[in-house]
Every structure is written in structure tokens, then in C-alpha cells.
Amino acid sequence: MNRLFLGVAGWCVALAMFFPILWMFLTGFKTEITAVATPPAVFFKPTLENYSAVLQRADYVQFALNSVIVSLGSTFAALLLGVPAAYAMAFFPNRRTKDILLWMLSTKMLPAVGVLIPIYLLWRSLGLMDTRIGLILIDSISVLPIVVWMLFSFFREVPREILEASRMDGVSQLEELLYVLLPLSGPGIAATALLSIILCWNESFWSLNLTTVKAATLTAFTASFADPEGLFWAKLSAASTLAVAPILTFGWISQRNLARGLSFGAVK
């Protein structure tokens, strides 16, 4: 009975979380009049005019390409910095290690708008405005604390005896990291990378404030349909569906690997 109750409760929560996405998807196939009808129209004649209008108004492929490049580039940069940092703190800790980890995590509590002006002025002076490199830099900095925390937790689960055995065989610290620790922590690193890609894909604040056309991502593509004349819900829903469809598909495909990575080391 308890299993049945938990199963039903789980499905109810899952459906409640998925319903806004489903409603957005359906609204993209409505006319503007049907989209704002009261009560909401559940049965309607679908149309593709919103998707056609969205694709004609903006170069979707360019925005999507920017999102892919920025997400992958930011994740690669964050892992490039996060892996050695987590390795050092996990296996060579000192009395300040916990303070450093807490300080890094505390930076996520700072609203991004609080540092917008200095970042904007710095990026402008460096010529990084509306560039993919500039967006990759700020996104990798934003996601780096989470990457370090996750990798630190995964590295701590690796048995120290394995590393000690490798050191007795004469491997250097770099070889230990590359050829021993990274293969052992593969699932955890993959989970960290997947989560980083999702976070960078969904990031909108910096994309809206540091880009205009050339490096704008799909979050800026979606925001462009909030017209000053009013919100066109059907077109906005179609644009939002096109923006989230790639990352949702990616998430569904990789969910098993993500769950496996997040549970890495849970059972020894």
C-alpha cells in the first residue's frame, strides 16, 4: 500500500512539474486569440503559423549554434579549472580548505545584477561585448563553484588506497590525476559536465546584458518575442519551445548517465 501511494504521489509530482512545459508546447500551436481565451482552450485546431513567424523573424540556427558553443565552451573551461582545484582540495587539504569551499559557494548567493556594472565596464574595455568568448568566460565563472563542489565530493569517494598504490609505483601527481583519478571518477565528471551544460544553456541574465546579435543565445532569442506592443503568447510559446527542445531532448537522453553519476560513490 505504501509503495502504491508513493508511486501515485511520484507521478502526480512529475505531471505537475511537466504540465507547464506541455501547456507551453500546446500554446505554440494555437492562434493568438485562442492562446488568451478564457476559459483556456483545451481543444483547438492546431496551426504552424507561430513557428513559421518565429523562424522568419529570427535566425534560429544562429542562436542555437551560439547556445551550443557557449554551453560546451563554458563547461570545458569550468572543468579545466575545476578538476585540478577539486583534486588539490580533496587530496591535499589544509586548514583553509573548508573555508575556501564555503567562500566559493557563497558567491552563488550574490545576485548577478549586483556585479553587472563592473562586469559590463570590464568586458567593454576588453572588447568582449557581444562575443562568444566573453559569454563563455562569464558563464564558466558562474558555474565554476558548483563544478568544484561536485567534483570535490566525487573525488573524496575515490579510495585513497588506489592513489597510494599508484604513488608507490612512481607516478607523478599529473599522471595520477590524468590516468588514475579521472578514469575512476568518470561517472561523476560526466554528471558534473551534464549539469554544467544545462545550467549554461538556461542562463539568460548575462546573455541579455552582454550580447546583442552576434553572440546572443536562445534565451535572448526567446526574450526578443516580448514585444513592446504586448505579449504575443502563441508566438512566445513557439519560440520558448524551440529554445528548450534541444536541452530537454539532451536531458532525456542522458538522464540515466546523470543519475548514475550523481549516485557515484553512494555505495562502497
CORUR-V833673 format. One line per field, one symbol per residue. ss: DSSP state (2 for helix, 1 for strand, 0 for the rest). psi: psi as a letter, one per 20 degrees, with the letter a starting at -180 (. if undefined). burial: # if it has 9 or more other C-alpha atoms within 8 Angstrom, else .. A space follows every 50 residues. Layout:
BEGIN
ss = ???
psi = ???
burial = ???
END
This chain:
BEGIN
ss = 02222222222222222222222222200002222000000000000022 22222220022222222222222222222222222222222000002222 22222222200222222222222222000002222222222222222222 22222200022222222200002222222222220222222222222222 22002222220000000222222001100110222222222222222222 222222222222000000
psi = ghggghgggghggghhhhghgghgghhijrrhghhjqprpohproqqjhg hghghhhqngggggggggggggggggghhhhhghghgghhilqaiighgg ghgghhhiipphhhjgghgggghghikjplqhgghgghhhhhiggggggg hggghhipphhghhhhhhijqrhghgggiggghhjggghggggghggggh hiphghhhiirfggjpahhhgghijnqhironhghhhgghghhigghggg ghhjhghghhghjpjhp.
burial = .......................##.######.##.....#........# #.###....#..#############.###.###.######..#...#... #..##..#...........#..##...#####.########.###.#### ######.#....#..##...#...####.###..#.########.##### #.#..###.###..########..##....###########.#...#... ...#..######.#....
END
